[in-house]
Amino acid sequence: MILLAIDPGISGCLALINDQNKYIGHLLMPSTKIGRRNRVNGAAIQRWLADWDIVHCFLEAVHSMPGQGVASSFSFGHSAGVVEGIVTGAQIPLTLVTPQAWKKWAGLSGQDKDAARARAIQLFPGIKDLDAKVKGQALADALLIGAYGNHSLWRMKLLPNEL
């Protein structure tokens, strides 16, 4: 059973795990240049998703943050919207996960961004791409979102029979 977890945004990541929290693969958020801005390449995401039999998706619920500029807020929201639209269009069941929820579950409340990468290395040992500072951070977030979502599904008893 394959679960998809997404850290949205132009520098985000899509990660695949199974219902036993075993790493399957990932895709760093593909992008394309439109004018002066980078935008999420929805076609590349759609092609990648078509190769997998995904039973559920966990997408980080995003919102604008204080101090974030108008252009960056729009770009972030646009990226999240493109990804959510693709997942919904592919008819993959979707659960939005707040950053507070998955970070609390992973024991990361109040910690810096690199703590998520360290925790993901503990839970998913041997994934070399987690060693990269920036790209590893996006992968770590996606994996932890997925592990949290997987835990939630088990707790709600939606796995393995009802999916």
Buried (B, 14 or more C-beta within 10 A) or exposed (E): BBBBBBBBBBBBBBBBBBBEBEBBEBBBBBBEEEEEEBBBBBEBBBEBBEEBEBBBBBBBBBEEEEEEEEEBBEBBBBBBEBBBEBBEEBEBBBBBBEBEBBBEBBEBEEEEEEBBBEBBBEBBEEBEBBEBEEBBBBBBBBBBBBBBBBBBBEEEEBBEEEE
